[in-house]
């Protein structure tokens, strides 16, 4: 079962590589926005992270507005990329063509996924803020993020594949996340392994100074799209007729 999911994801990735690379440009833009916005951010393992302590202690009205605006644009580009890749998986698995009408419908899916990602970001920020203020332990913080993730992790796939509303996508995500938790663990292991492996490779090739930026571009074009496909392929397993 695990091997089958990874094989399907790799095959989908290889079969639609040109389209995936095209849509991955949105991922690159989404991850670069925080850097060009001069936010209190840092690059690690090919991803952008905000420095929470800097935000809580040094925030000003201007910097807060900058964070909000850049986050909104970043999430918008990321939403489009996630939707486009999920559309590819959906129509590949159902053996239907990606028609002009489907491409025009990307706007509807993108809007819904954008709301999902925005709500997830807000909830994670509020939980992180509470953890910082009340001094939660690392274990409690991880458990809290895991609980939040159960509602959101498969929501984008649910919106595109099932054409669900936002609220129904939360329910579908929670049900699949809790009943098929092994698929999430598979995704997590693959993500950690891929990010760590290539990060070490780029540190060896380009040195610590440039490795983060090389990883950012490589991850945006290759690893993150594959992980979206793996996530979508796992979600497809809930359909008995599409398991193979």
C-alpha positions as CSV (number, residue, x, y, z in Angstrom):
1,X,0.0,0.0,0.0
2,X,2.7,2.5,1.0
3,X,4.9,1.5,-2.0
4,X,1.9,1.9,-4.3
5,X,1.1,5.5,-3.1
6,X,4.7,6.6,-3.6
7,X,4.9,4.9,-7.0
8,X,1.7,6.6,-8.1
9,X,3.0,10.0,-6.9
10,X,6.3,9.5,-8.7
11,X,4.5,8.5,-11.9
12,X,2.1,11.4,-11.8
13,X,5.1,13.7,-11.2
14,X,7.0,12.3,-14.2
15,X,4.1,12.2,-16.5
16,X,3.1,15.8,-16.0
17,X,6.5,17.4,-15.2
18,X,6.2,20.3,-17.7
19,X,2.9,21.4,-16.3
20,X,4.1,20.9,-12.7
21,X,7.2,23.0,-13.3
22,X,5.1,25.7,-14.8
23,X,2.7,25.8,-11.8
24,X,5.7,25.6,-9.4
25,X,6.6,29.2,-10.4
26,X,3.8,30.2,-8.1
27,X,5.5,28.3,-5.2
28,X,8.7,30.1,-5.9
29,X,7.0,33.5,-5.8
30,X,5.0,32.5,-2.6
31,X,8.3,31.6,-0.8
32,X,10.3,34.6,-2.1
33,X,7.7,37.2,-1.1
34,X,8.6,37.2,2.6
35,X,12.3,37.6,1.8
36,X,11.7,40.6,-0.5
37,X,9.3,42.1,2.0
38,X,12.2,42.4,4.5
39,X,10.3,40.5,7.2
40,X,12.0,39.1,10.3
41,X,12.4,35.8,8.5
42,X,15.1,33.2,7.9
43,X,15.6,30.5,5.3
44,X,16.0,26.9,6.5
45,X,15.7,23.6,4.7
46,X,14.4,25.4,1.6
47,X,11.5,27.1,3.5
48,X,10.8,30.6,4.9
49,X,10.1,31.0,8.6
50,X,9.2,34.1,10.6
51,X,11.2,34.8,13.8
52,X,8.3,34.7,16.3
53,X,10.3,36.2,19.1
54,X,11.3,39.2,16.9
55,X,7.6,39.7,15.9
56,X,6.3,39.6,19.5
57,X,9.0,42.0,20.9
58,X,9.7,44.4,18.1
59,X,6.5,44.7,16.1
60,X,5.3,48.1,14.9
61,X,2.0,49.0,13.1
62,X,4.0,49.3,9.8
63,X,5.8,46.0,10.2
64,X,2.5,44.3,11.2
65,X,0.8,45.6,8.0
66,X,3.8,44.5,6.0
67,X,3.6,41.0,7.5
68,X,-0.2,40.7,6.8
69,X,0.0,42.0,3.2
70,X,3.0,39.8,2.2
71,X,1.4,36.8,3.9
72,X,-1.8,37.2,2.0
73,X,0.0,37.5,-1.4
74,X,2.2,34.5,-0.5
75,X,-0.8,32.3,0.5
76,X,-2.6,33.4,-2.7
77,X,0.3,32.2,-5.0
78,X,0.7,29.0,-2.9
79,X,-3.1,28.3,-3.1
80,X,-3.0,28.5,-6.9
81,X,-0.1,26.1,-7.1
82,X,-1.7,23.6,-4.8
83,X,-5.0,23.7,-6.7
84,X,-3.4,23.3,-10.1
85,X,-1.4,20.3,-9.0
86,X,-4.5,18.7,-7.4
87,X,-6.4,19.3,-10.6
88,X,-3.7,17.4,-12.5
89,X,-4.0,14.4,-10.1
90,X,-7.8,14.5,-10.2
91,X,-8.1,14.3,-14.0
92,X,-5.3,11.8,-14.3
93,X,-6.9,9.4,-11.9
94,X,-10.3,9.8,-13.4
95,X,-8.9,9.6,-17.0
96,X,-10.5,12.8,-18.1
97,X,-9.0,15.7,-20.0
98,X,-8.1,19.0,-18.3
99,X,-10.5,21.1,-20.4
100,X,-10.7,24.9,-20.8
101,X,-13.7,24.9,-18.4
102,X,-11.7,23.2,-15.8
103,X,-8.9,25.7,-16.1
104,X,-11.3,28.6,-15.8
105,X,-12.7,27.0,-12.6
106,X,-9.3,27.2,-11.0
107,X,-10.3,30.6,-9.6
108,X,-13.1,29.1,-7.5
109,X,-10.9,26.4,-6.1
110,X,-8.0,28.8,-5.5
111,X,-10.3,31.1,-3.5
112,X,-11.5,28.3,-1.3
113,X,-8.0,26.9,-0.7
114,X,-6.8,30.4,0.0
115,X,-9.4,30.7,2.8
116,X,-8.3,27.3,4.1
117,X,-4.6,28.3,4.2
118,X,-5.4,31.7,5.7
119,X,-7.4,30.2,8.5
120,X,-4.7,27.6,9.1
121,X,-2.1,30.4,9.3
122,X,-4.2,32.4,11.7
123,X,-4.8,29.5,14.0
124,X,-1.2,28.5,14.0
125,X,-0.1,32.0,14.8
126,X,-2.6,32.4,17.6
127,X,-1.5,29.0,19.1
128,X,2.2,30.0,18.7
129,X,1.4,33.3,20.4
130,X,-0.4,31.5,23.3
131,X,2.6,29.1,23.6
132,X,5.0,32.0,23.8
133,X,2.9,34.0,26.3
134,X,2.0,31.1,28.6
135,X,5.3,29.1,28.1
136,X,3.8,25.8,26.8
137,X,6.1,22.9,26.5
138,X,7.4,21.8,23.2
139,X,5.3,18.6,23.4
140,X,2.1,20.5,24.0
141,X,3.0,22.8,21.1
142,X,3.5,19.9,18.7
143,X,0.2,18.2,19.8
144,X,-1.7,21.5,19.3
145,X,-0.3,21.9,15.8
146,X,-1.1,18.3,15.0
147,X,-4.7,18.8,16.1
148,X,-5.0,21.9,14.0
149,X,-3.4,20.2,11.0
150,X,-6.0,17.4,11.1
151,X,-8.7,19.8,10.0
152,X,-6.6,21.4,7.3
153,X,-4.1,19.0,5.9
154,X,-6.3,17.3,3.3
155,X,-8.8,20.2,2.9
156,X,-7.3,21.5,-0.4
157,X,-7.5,18.0,-1.9
158,X,-11.0,17.6,-0.7
159,X,-12.0,21.0,-2.3
160,X,-10.5,20.0,-5.7
161,X,-11.2,16.3,-5.8
162,X,-14.5,16.2,-4.0
163,X,-15.5,19.8,-5.0
164,X,-16.4,20.3,-1.4
165,X,-17.2,23.6,0.3
166,X,-14.7,24.9,2.8
167,X,-16.6,23.6,5.9
168,X,-17.2,20.2,4.4
169,X,-13.5,20.0,3.4
170,X,-12.6,20.4,7.1
171,X,-14.8,17.4,8.0
172,X,-13.4,15.3,5.2
173,X,-9.8,16.2,6.1
174,X,-10.4,15.4,9.8
175,X,-12.0,12.0,9.0
176,X,-9.3,10.9,6.6
177,X,-6.5,12.3,8.8
178,X,-7.7,10.4,11.8
179,X,-8.8,7.2,10.1
180,X,-5.8,6.9,7.8
181,X,-3.1,8.5,10.0
182,X,-0.5,6.2,8.4
183,X,-0.7,8.2,5.1
184,X,0.2,11.4,7.0
185,X,3.1,9.7,8.7
186,X,4.3,8.5,5.2
187,X,4.0,12.1,3.9
188,X,5.9,13.4,6.9
189,X,8.7,10.9,6.7
190,X,9.1,11.6,2.9
191,X,9.1,15.4,3.5
192,X,11.8,15.2,6.3
193,X,13.9,12.8,4.3
194,X,13.8,14.8,1.1
195,X,14.4,18.2,2.6
196,X,17.2,17.0,4.8
197,X,19.0,15.0,2.1
198,X,19.0,17.8,-0.5
199,X,19.8,20.4,2.1
200,X,23.0,18.5,2.9
201,X,23.8,18.0,-0.8
202,X,23.5,21.8,-1.5
203,X,25.5,22.7,1.6
204,X,28.3,20.4,0.3
205,X,28.0,21.9,-3.2
206,X,27.5,25.5,-2.6
207,X,28.5,26.0,1.1
208,X,26.3,27.2,4.0
209,X,26.1,30.8,2.6
210,X,24.2,29.9,-0.6
211,X,22.7,26.5,0.3
212,X,19.5,27.9,1.7
213,X,18.7,29.8,-1.4
214,X,19.6,27.0,-3.7
215,X,17.4,24.7,-1.6
216,X,14.6,27.2,-1.8
217,X,14.5,27.1,-5.6
218,X,15.0,23.4,-5.8
219,X,12.4,22.6,-3.2
220,X,9.9,24.9,-4.9
221,X,10.3,23.4,-8.3
222,X,10.7,19.7,-7.4
223,X,10.1,18.6,-3.8
224,X,7.1,20.7,-2.7
225,X,5.1,19.8,-5.9
226,X,5.9,16.1,-5.4
227,X,4.7,16.3,-1.8
228,X,1.4,17.9,-2.9
229,X,1.0,15.1,-5.4
230,X,1.8,12.5,-2.6
231,X,-0.8,14.2,-0.4
232,X,-3.4,14.2,-3.1
233,X,-2.7,10.6,-4.1
234,X,-3.1,9.5,-0.5
235,X,-6.4,11.2,-0.3
236,X,-7.6,9.5,-3.5
237,X,-7.2,6.2,-1.6
238,X,-10.6,6.9,0.1
239,X,-12.2,6.0,-3.2
240,X,-12.4,2.2,-3.7
241,X,-12.5,2.4,-7.5
242,X,-9.4,4.6,-7.7
243,X,-7.1,2.7,-5.3
244,X,-5.0,1.2,-8.0
